[in-house]
Amino acid sequence: MKKILLLLTVDFSLPVFAKSISVSNTTYTVPQLVNNVLINSPCVEANNITWSTGTNFASVNGIGYFQNTNPNFPMQAGVILSTGNALNASGPNTTMLNDGTMNWPGDTDLENTLAQASISMSSVNATVLEFDFTPISPQFNFDFVFASEEYGNFQCQFSDAFAFLLTNMNTGVTTNLAVVPNTTLPISVVTIRDFLYNSSCSSANAQYFGSFNGGSAAAGSATNYNGQTVLMNAS
C-alpha cells in the first residue's frame, strides 16, 4: 500500500450526503498552482519551478487543484500532491486507492528525511514539487493536511510520509518544515496515528490525527482516503 494525499494552501457527525472535494488537473498549470494558489501574493513570485509525478513515467497525474465546500474538511482550496491519480482524491471514501505503476520511482530526499528519525522507508510513486522564492518577510507559513489510505488497516506497517524541505540558498542548509508540532519528527502515518482505528500498534501523537474516514464515516467523507491529520502548518 502506498497511497497518500497532501493538500496544501497558503491561507488559512458527517451527514450521509456531505459534499466531497472537487479536483481538477486542468484548471491551472503547475507553475500557476505554485504562484497563483500556493504563494498567491503580488509581492512574491516563484521561479525555477520543476515537478515530477506519474506522468513523467507514463503513469497517472498526482498533481491537481482542489476546492471544498464541506464544513467538516479544514481547507477551502489548494494544491494536491498525491502518490496516485489526483482526480481520485474526491470523496466519498468508497474505493481502495492503488493506482500508479511500479516504474514510477520514489524520492531519496524523503527517504533520508525519515531515516534521520529512524523510520525505514523504501518509497515509490513520489510526487515532487520544487521552486525557488524570496520571501518578503523572515517569517512565512504554509498550511497543509496529510491524508493516507494506510490509516486504519495498515497504519502499523507502512510509513507513508510527507516532507516540506526548505533550503537556504545563502547557507546551503536544508530544513524539513513539515514536522509534528514541538518535535523534529517528520509527518507520516507512523508518527501521527490513533490506535482506536487499529489496536495492533500504539497511538503516536494522536492529538494531531484529524479524522478516520472508514466505516460509518465513509459515505460522508470529503476525500477518498481512509484518514487524515488535523490542519497543520509548515512555518
C-alpha positions as CSV (number, residue, x, y, z in Angstrom):
1,M,0.0,0.0,0.0
2,K,1.4,3.4,-0.9
3,K,-1.3,5.9,-1.5
4,I,-1.1,9.3,0.2
5,L,-2.6,12.7,-0.4
6,L,-1.2,16.1,0.5
7,L,-3.4,19.2,0.4
8,L,-1.5,22.5,0.5
9,T,-2.7,26.1,0.8
10,V,-1.1,29.3,2.0
11,D,-4.2,30.8,3.5
12,F,-5.6,29.5,6.2
13,S,-21.3,13.6,12.8
14,L,-21.0,14.0,8.9
15,P,-24.3,13.9,7.1
16,V,-24.5,11.0,4.6
17,F,-24.6,13.3,1.6
18,A,-21.9,15.7,2.8
19,K,-20.1,17.2,-0.2
20,S,-16.7,16.0,-1.3
21,I,-13.8,18.0,-2.6
22,S,-13.7,18.7,-6.3
23,V,-10.4,18.1,-8.1
24,S,-9.1,19.3,-11.4
25,N,-5.7,18.9,-13.2
26,T,-6.6,21.3,-15.9
27,T,-7.8,24.5,-14.1
28,Y,-4.2,25.5,-13.5
29,T,-0.8,24.6,-14.9
30,V,1.8,23.5,-12.3
31,P,3.6,26.9,-12.4
32,Q,0.2,28.6,-11.9
33,L,-0.6,26.3,-9.0
34,V,2.7,27.5,-7.3
35,N,2.3,31.2,-8.0
36,N,-1.5,31.7,-8.1
37,V,-2.6,29.2,-5.5
38,L,0.2,28.2,-3.2
39,I,2.0,31.5,-2.9
40,N,-0.8,33.8,-4.1
41,S,1.0,37.1,-3.4
42,P,1.6,40.0,-5.7
43,C,4.9,40.7,-3.9
44,V,6.4,37.2,-4.3
45,E,7.0,35.2,-7.4
46,A,8.5,31.7,-7.6
47,N,10.9,30.7,-10.3
48,N,12.8,27.6,-11.3
49,I,9.6,25.6,-10.9
50,T,10.1,21.9,-11.5
51,W,8.0,18.9,-10.7
52,S,7.9,15.1,-11.0
53,T,4.9,12.9,-10.8
54,G,3.4,9.8,-12.5
55,T,3.0,11.5,-15.9
56,N,6.8,11.7,-16.1
57,F,6.8,7.8,-16.1
58,A,3.8,7.0,-18.3
59,S,1.5,6.8,-15.3
60,V,-1.2,9.0,-13.7
61,N,-1.0,12.6,-12.7
62,G,-0.6,13.2,-9.0
63,I,-0.8,17.0,-9.1
64,G,-4.0,19.0,-9.1
65,Y,-6.1,21.8,-7.7
66,F,-9.0,21.2,-5.2
67,Q,-11.9,23.1,-3.9
68,N,-14.1,22.2,-1.0
69,T,-17.5,23.3,0.5
70,N,-17.7,20.5,3.1
71,P,-17.6,22.3,6.5
72,N,-16.1,19.3,8.2
73,F,-13.0,19.4,6.0
74,P,-10.5,22.1,7.2
75,M,-9.4,23.7,3.9
76,Q,-11.4,25.5,1.2
77,A,-9.0,25.3,-1.7
78,G,-5.4,24.5,-2.6
79,V,-2.9,22.2,-4.3
80,I,-3.0,18.4,-4.2
81,L,0.2,16.3,-4.3
82,S,-0.7,12.6,-4.5
83,T,1.1,9.3,-5.0
84,G,-1.7,8.2,-7.2
85,N,-4.2,9.9,-9.6
86,A,-5.1,13.2,-8.0
87,L,-8.6,13.1,-9.6
88,N,-9.3,10.0,-7.4
89,A,-8.9,12.1,-4.2
90,S,-12.5,13.2,-4.3
91,G,-14.8,11.5,-1.8
92,P,-16.7,9.7,-0.6
93,N,-14.3,7.1,0.7
94,T,-15.8,4.1,-1.1
95,T,-12.9,2.6,-3.1
96,M,-9.4,1.3,-2.3
97,L,-6.9,3.6,-4.0
98,N,-3.9,1.8,-5.5
99,D,-3.3,3.4,-8.9
100,G,0.2,4.3,-10.2
101,T,2.7,2.0,-11.9
102,M,5.7,0.5,-10.1
103,N,8.1,2.2,-12.6
104,W,7.1,5.5,-11.0
105,P,10.0,5.9,-8.6
106,G,10.2,7.2,-5.0
107,D,12.3,10.1,-3.6
108,T,15.6,9.8,-1.9
109,D,15.3,13.1,-0.1
110,L,12.1,11.9,1.5
111,E,13.7,8.6,2.5
112,N,16.7,10.4,4.0
113,T,14.4,12.7,6.0
114,L,12.6,9.7,7.5
115,A,15.9,7.9,8.1
116,Q,17.1,10.8,10.3
117,A,14.1,10.0,12.6
118,S,15.0,6.2,12.5
119,I,12.0,5.5,10.2
120,S,12.7,3.0,7.5
121,M,11.1,3.6,4.1
122,S,11.6,2.4,0.6
123,S,9.5,4.8,-1.4
124,V,7.7,4.6,-4.7
125,N,5.3,6.8,-6.6
126,A,6.7,10.1,-5.3
127,T,5.2,13.4,-6.4
128,V,7.7,16.2,-6.0
129,L,7.2,19.9,-6.5
130,E,10.2,22.3,-6.3
131,F,10.6,26.0,-6.7
132,D,12.8,29.0,-5.7
133,F,11.3,32.1,-4.0
134,T,12.5,35.1,-1.9
135,P,10.1,35.8,0.9
136,I,9.3,39.4,1.8
137,S,9.3,38.6,5.5
138,P,11.6,36.5,7.7
139,Q,8.5,34.5,8.7
140,F,6.2,32.7,6.3
141,N,4.0,29.6,6.5
142,F,2.1,27.0,4.5
143,D,-0.9,25.1,5.8
144,F,-1.4,21.5,4.9
145,V,-3.4,18.3,5.6
146,F,-1.7,14.9,5.2
147,A,-4.0,12.0,4.3
148,S,-3.3,8.4,3.7
149,E,-5.1,5.2,2.6
150,E,-3.0,3.3,5.2
151,Y,-4.8,4.8,8.2
152,G,-6.8,2.1,9.8
153,N,-5.9,-1.3,8.4
154,F,-2.2,-0.7,7.5
155,Q,-1.2,2.1,9.9
156,C,1.1,-0.2,11.8
157,Q,3.1,-1.4,8.8
158,F,3.5,1.4,6.3
159,S,5.2,4.8,6.8
160,D,3.6,6.9,4.1
161,A,5.1,10.4,4.6
162,F,5.5,14.0,3.5
163,A,8.4,16.4,3.7
164,F,8.5,20.2,3.1
165,L,12.2,20.8,2.5
166,L,13.4,24.4,2.7
167,T,16.9,25.1,1.5
168,N,18.5,28.4,2.4
169,M,20.4,29.2,-0.8
170,N,22.8,31.5,1.1
171,T,23.9,28.9,3.6
172,G,23.0,25.6,1.8
173,V,21.2,24.3,5.0
174,T,18.1,22.3,4.3
175,T,15.4,22.1,7.0
176,N,12.2,19.9,6.9
177,L,9.4,22.3,7.9
178,A,6.7,19.6,8.0
179,V,7.1,18.1,11.4
180,V,4.9,17.0,14.3
181,P,4.4,20.2,16.4
182,N,7.1,20.7,19.1
183,T,9.2,17.8,17.7
184,T,11.6,17.1,14.9
185,L,9.6,14.1,13.7
186,P,8.6,14.1,10.0
187,I,4.9,13.9,9.1
188,S,4.0,10.2,8.4
189,V,1.4,7.5,9.2
190,V,3.7,6.1,11.9
191,T,4.3,9.5,13.6
192,I,0.7,10.5,13.7
193,R,-1.9,7.8,14.2
194,D,-4.6,6.7,16.6
195,F,-4.8,3.2,18.0
196,L,-8.6,3.4,18.1
197,Y,-8.6,2.5,14.4
198,N,-6.0,-0.3,14.7
199,S,-5.2,-1.7,18.1
200,S,-2.2,-3.7,16.8
201,C,0.1,-0.7,17.5
202,S,0.1,2.2,19.9
203,S,-1.0,5.7,19.1
204,A,1.5,8.3,18.1
205,N,0.7,12.0,18.6
206,A,-2.9,11.1,18.3
207,Q,-3.9,14.7,19.1
208,Y,-2.9,15.6,15.6
209,F,-4.9,12.9,13.9
210,G,-7.9,14.6,12.4
211,S,-10.4,12.0,11.3
212,F,-10.9,8.4,10.3
213,N,-12.9,8.2,7.1
214,G,-13.7,4.5,7.2
215,G,-16.8,2.6,8.5
216,S,-19.9,4.7,9.0
217,A,-17.9,7.9,8.1
218,A,-17.0,6.7,4.6
219,A,-20.2,7.9,2.8
220,G,-19.8,11.4,4.1
221,S,-16.0,11.7,3.6
222,A,-14.8,14.7,1.7
223,T,-11.9,12.6,0.3
224,N,-11.4,9.1,-0.8
225,Y,-8.7,8.4,1.8
226,N,-9.1,6.4,5.0
227,G,-7.7,9.0,7.3
228,Q,-6.1,12.4,7.7
229,T,-4.4,14.7,10.1
230,V,-5.7,17.9,11.5
231,L,-4.8,21.1,9.6
232,M,-1.1,21.5,10.1
233,N,1.4,24.3,9.4
234,A,4.9,24.4,7.9
235,S,6.5,27.6,9.0
